[in-house]
């Protein structure tokens, strides 16, 4: 379903990034190996640039990877800026942050 969605959207660089990153994470999960998001980001960028080196000049490619790298690098600081009163929401936010790392 992921690659089908990528095909429907026209294989834009940002969709290729997310689809490839999800595929890498799913493959690692399937083979019971632990992976980090940083590894998934770099592997997906490397594979996309090996396939089409001109993507490095594509603004969508640059913004997509820049946004994901920024979120991964600053997620803890961003989370610390918000105080959540709802324990249920706080619990699921902690789980999400744990899974992203």
C-alpha positions in Angstrom: 0.0 0.0 0.0 2.8 2.4 0.7 4.4 2.2 -2.8 0.9 2.2 -4.4 0.3 5.6 -2.6 3.7 6.8 -3.8 2.7 5.9 -7.4 -0.6 7.7 -7.1 1.1 10.9 -5.9 3.6 10.8 -8.8 6.7 9.7 -6.8 7.5 13.2 -5.6 10.8 13.4 -3.6 9.0 14.0 -0.3 6.7 11.0 -0.8 9.7 8.9 -1.9 11.5 9.8 1.3 8.7 8.9 3.6 7.8 5.7 1.7 11.5 4.6 1.6 12.0 5.4 5.3 8.8 3.5 6.2 9.9 0.5 4.1 13.4 0.5 5.7 11.8 0.6 9.2 9.3 -2.2 8.3 12.1 -4.4 6.8 14.2 -3.9 10.0 11.2 -4.8 12.1 10.5 -7.8 9.9 14.0 -9.1 10.4 13.9 -8.2 14.1 16.8 -5.7 13.9 16.7 -2.5 15.8 17.2 0.7 13.7 17.4 4.3 14.4 15.6 7.0 12.6 18.9 8.7 11.7 20.0 5.5 9.9 16.7 5.3 8.0 17.1 8.9 6.9 20.6 8.5 5.7 19.9 5.2 3.9 16.9 6.6 2.2 18.8 9.7 1.1 21.7 7.6 -0.2 19.4 5.3 -2.2 17.4 8.1 -3.7 20.6 10.0 -4.7 22.1 6.9 -6.2 19.0 6.5 -8.2 18.8 10.1 -9.3 21.8 12.4 -8.3 19.9 15.4 -9.6 17.5 15.1 -6.7 20.0 17.0 -4.5 19.0 20.1 -6.4 15.3 19.5 -5.9 13.7 21.9 -3.4 11.2 19.3 -2.3 14.0 16.8 -1.6 15.9 19.4 0.4 12.9 20.6 2.4 11.6 17.1 3.1 14.9 15.9 4.5 15.6 19.2 6.3 12.3 19.1 8.1 12.7 15.4 9.2 16.2 16.0 10.4 15.1 19.1 12.3 12.3 17.2 13.9 14.5 14.3 14.9 17.3 16.6 16.3 15.0 18.9 18.2 12.1 16.7 19.3 13.1 16.5 22.9 13.6 20.3 23.2 10.2 20.8 21.4 8.5 18.4 23.8 10.0 20.1 26.8 8.4 23.4 25.7 4.9 22.0 26.1 3.4 21.0 29.4 0.5 18.6 29.1 -2.1 18.2 31.9 -3.8 15.2 30.2 -2.0 12.1 31.4 -3.5 10.0 28.6 -2.2 12.4 25.9 1.2 12.7 27.7 1.5 8.9 27.7 0.9 8.6 24.0 3.2 11.5 23.2 6.0 9.8 25.2 5.4 6.6 23.3 5.5 8.4 20.0 8.8 10.2 20.9 10.3 6.9 22.0 9.4 5.2 18.7 10.8 8.1 16.7 14.1 7.6 18.5 
